[in-house]
Amino acid sequence: MLKKTEGIVINSMRYRDTSLIVKIFTRELGLKSYIINGVRKAGAKSKAALYQPMTILDLVVYEKENSGLQRISESKLAHPYALIPYEFPRTSIALFLAEAVAKSIYENYHNEQLFDWLKNSLLCLDRNTQEIKHFSLVFLLEMARFIGFGPETPHELLDESRSLPFDAQELPQAIEYLECLMRDSYSCQLKVKKELRGKLLDFLLVFYGEQLDSNQVWKSIAIIRNVMAQ
């Protein structure tokens, strides 16, 4: 059965010489894996560049029940980016966001509200007026709410975690920072030392690992730390 849907590419991997297996979080169908044959050969109708992480696509897909790998009939850019592919800090953040989503949801996971928020977050990241130092932290805090373990206040977050990296002097600053991130979202303008941003990032990654019962290594962590320290 053919179905139309928007989708956000989460990741892709090479398959044989010319093909890709791509994970796409679709609005109507949830997280799906698609095999795209011949996309990496010269003259291919569909280009591999369409399947970079966090690309937003308009899709027509074949949907077969009880089938692992699905197929795509049509694929085109839904929202061409102006900045994300061309500015290294924004590219790095997009890769980190893709990894965070990949670690947090599973095959066939369906959540239209999460999809809409993720799409809006990416469009926000692509604006030249968007401050990016706080972006990854806001993303982690807000995505946790959509997937079921996001606390409403800084104190709830700190109480729920088994790790607390902030000393007595840092704790009030960390709470103030968290309050700004939770209240103002991507519009947070609070000036915070890069060391505190880094500690809060590490804290949130440990918190995700605790909630998801996962000890997976974050591949993009070194790059995102550098971006946040600028």
C-alpha positions as CSV (number, residue, x, y, z in Angstrom):
1,M,0.0,0.0,0.0
2,L,1.3,3.5,-0.9
3,K,1.2,6.2,1.7
4,K,2.2,9.8,1.8
5,T,4.0,11.2,4.8
6,E,6.6,13.6,5.9
7,G,9.8,12.1,7.3
8,I,13.0,13.1,9.1
9,V,16.1,11.1,8.3
10,I,17.7,9.8,11.5
11,N,20.7,7.9,10.0
12,S,21.8,5.8,7.0
13,M,24.3,3.1,6.3
14,R,25.8,1.7,3.1
15,Y,24.3,-1.5,1.9
16,R,26.3,-3.4,-0.7
17,D,28.0,-1.3,-3.4
18,T,25.3,1.2,-4.4
19,S,22.5,1.0,-1.9
20,L,21.5,2.5,1.5
21,I,19.5,1.4,4.5
22,V,17.9,4.5,6.0
23,K,16.1,5.0,9.3
24,I,13.4,7.7,8.9
25,F,11.1,9.0,11.6
26,T,7.8,9.5,9.7
27,R,4.9,11.5,10.9
28,E,2.2,9.1,10.0
29,L,4.0,5.7,10.3
30,G,6.6,6.2,13.0
31,L,10.2,5.2,12.8
32,K,10.8,3.0,9.8
33,S,13.8,1.4,8.0
34,Y,13.9,1.7,4.2
35,I,16.2,0.1,1.7
36,I,17.0,2.4,-1.2
37,N,18.7,0.5,-4.1
38,G,21.1,2.0,-6.5
39,V,21.1,5.4,-4.9
40,R,24.9,5.6,-4.8
41,K,25.6,4.9,-8.4
42,A,26.1,7.5,-11.2
43,G,22.8,8.7,-12.7
44,A,20.6,7.5,-9.9
45,K,17.1,8.9,-9.9
46,S,17.3,9.5,-6.1
47,K,20.4,11.0,-4.7
48,A,22.2,9.9,-1.5
49,A,22.4,13.5,-0.4
50,L,18.7,13.4,0.4
51,Y,19.4,11.0,3.2
52,Q,21.7,13.0,5.4
53,P,20.8,13.0,9.1
54,M,18.0,15.4,10.0
55,T,16.9,16.1,6.4
56,I,13.1,16.7,6.2
57,L,11.5,14.9,3.3
58,D,8.2,14.5,1.6
59,L,7.7,10.8,1.0
60,V,5.6,8.3,-0.8
61,V,6.3,5.0,0.7
62,Y,5.3,1.4,0.4
63,E,3.8,0.2,3.7
64,K,3.8,-3.6,4.2
65,E,2.7,-5.1,7.5
66,N,5.1,-7.5,9.2
67,S,7.9,-6.3,6.9
68,G,11.2,-5.2,8.3
69,L,12.8,-3.2,5.5
70,Q,10.3,-1.0,3.6
71,R,10.7,0.8,0.2
72,I,10.3,4.4,-0.9
73,S,8.4,5.2,-4.1
74,E,9.1,9.0,-4.1
75,S,11.3,11.2,-2.1
76,K,12.0,15.0,-2.2
77,L,13.1,17.8,0.1
78,A,10.3,19.2,2.1
79,H,12.3,22.1,3.7
80,P,15.7,22.8,2.1
81,Y,18.1,24.1,4.8
82,A,19.8,27.5,4.4
83,L,22.4,27.0,7.2
84,I,22.6,23.5,8.7
85,P,24.6,21.8,5.9
86,Y,27.0,24.7,5.5
87,E,27.9,25.9,9.0
88,F,29.9,23.4,10.9
89,P,28.5,24.2,14.4
90,R,24.9,23.8,13.1
91,T,25.8,20.6,11.2
92,S,27.4,19.2,14.4
93,I,24.3,20.0,16.4
94,A,22.1,18.3,13.8
95,L,24.2,15.2,14.0
96,F,24.0,15.2,17.8
97,L,20.2,15.6,17.6
98,A,20.0,12.7,15.2
99,E,22.0,10.5,17.6
100,A,19.9,11.5,20.5
101,V,16.7,10.6,18.7
102,A,18.2,7.3,17.5
103,K,19.1,6.3,21.1
104,S,15.7,7.3,22.4
105,I,13.1,5.7,20.1
106,Y,12.6,2.3,18.6
107,E,11.5,0.8,15.3
108,N,7.8,1.6,14.6
109,Y,7.7,4.1,17.4
110,H,4.9,6.5,16.5
111,N,4.4,10.0,18.0
112,E,3.1,12.8,15.8
113,Q,3.6,15.4,18.6
114,L,7.3,14.4,18.8
115,F,7.6,14.6,15.1
116,D,6.1,18.1,14.9
117,W,8.3,19.3,17.7
118,L,11.4,17.8,16.1
119,K,10.6,19.4,12.8
120,N,10.1,22.8,14.4
121,S,13.3,22.4,16.3
122,L,15.3,21.8,13.1
123,L,13.7,24.8,11.4
124,C,14.6,26.8,14.4
125,L,18.2,25.6,14.3
126,D,18.4,26.7,10.6
127,R,17.6,30.3,11.4
128,N,20.5,32.7,11.4
129,T,19.0,34.5,14.5
130,Q,19.1,31.4,16.6
131,E,21.5,31.2,19.5
132,I,23.1,27.8,19.4
133,K,25.1,27.5,22.6
134,H,22.1,26.3,24.6
135,F,20.4,24.4,21.7
136,S,21.4,20.9,22.5
137,L,20.5,21.2,26.2
138,V,17.0,22.5,25.4
139,F,16.6,19.7,22.9
140,L,17.4,17.0,25.5
141,L,15.2,18.6,28.1
142,E,12.2,18.9,25.8
143,M,12.5,15.6,24.0
144,A,12.5,13.8,27.4
145,R,9.0,15.1,28.0
146,F,7.7,13.8,24.7
147,I,9.1,10.3,25.3
148,G,7.8,10.1,28.9
149,F,10.5,10.9,31.4
150,G,11.0,14.7,31.3
151,P,10.6,16.5,34.6
152,E,8.7,19.7,34.9
153,T,11.2,21.6,37.2
154,P,14.9,21.6,37.8
155,H,14.5,20.2,41.2
156,E,12.5,17.2,39.9
157,L,15.3,16.6,37.3
158,L,18.0,16.7,39.9
159,D,16.0,14.5,42.3
160,E,15.3,11.9,39.7
161,S,19.0,11.4,38.7
162,R,21.4,9.2,40.6
163,S,24.3,11.5,39.6
164,L,24.9,15.1,40.7
165,P,28.0,16.7,39.2
166,F,27.5,20.2,40.6
167,D,29.2,21.3,43.8
168,A,27.5,23.5,46.4
169,Q,28.7,26.7,44.7
170,E,27.5,25.6,41.2
171,L,24.2,24.1,42.2
172,P,22.3,27.5,42.4
173,Q,23.7,28.5,39.1
174,A,22.7,25.2,37.5
175,I,19.2,25.5,38.9
176,E,18.9,29.0,37.5
177,Y,20.2,27.9,34.1
178,L,17.8,24.9,34.0
179,E,14.9,27.2,34.9
180,C,15.8,29.5,32.0
181,L,16.1,26.5,29.5
182,M,12.8,25.0,30.6
183,R,11.0,28.4,30.6
184,D,12.4,30.1,27.5
185,S,13.2,27.0,25.4
186,Y,15.4,27.9,22.4
187,S,15.0,31.6,23.3
188,C,17.1,31.3,26.5
189,Q,19.6,34.2,26.6
190,L,21.2,33.5,30.0
191,K,24.9,34.0,30.0
192,V,26.5,30.9,31.5
193,K,30.2,29.8,31.8
194,K,31.1,27.1,29.3
195,E,32.2,24.8,32.1
196,L,28.7,24.8,33.5
197,R,27.2,24.2,30.1
198,G,29.5,21.2,29.7
199,K,28.7,19.8,33.1
200,L,25.0,20.1,32.4
201,L,25.4,18.4,29.1
202,D,27.2,15.5,30.7
203,F,24.6,15.3,33.4
204,L,21.7,15.1,30.9
205,L,23.5,12.4,28.9
206,V,23.9,10.3,32.1
207,F,20.2,11.1,32.9
208,Y,19.2,9.7,29.5
209,G,21.2,6.6,30.0
210,E,19.6,6.0,33.4
211,Q,16.1,6.5,32.0
212,L,16.6,4.4,28.9
213,D,18.6,1.8,30.8
214,S,21.4,2.2,28.3
215,N,25.2,2.6,28.5
216,Q,25.8,3.3,24.8
217,V,28.6,5.6,23.9
218,W,27.7,9.0,22.4
219,K,29.7,9.2,19.2
220,S,29.2,12.9,18.6
221,I,29.9,14.0,22.2
222,A,33.4,15.4,21.6
223,I,32.3,17.6,18.7
224,I,29.2,18.9,20.5
225,R,31.3,19.7,23.6
226,N,33.5,21.9,21.4
227,V,30.5,23.6,19.8
228,M,29.0,24.4,23.2
229,A,32.3,25.7,24.5
230,Q,32.6,28.4,21.9
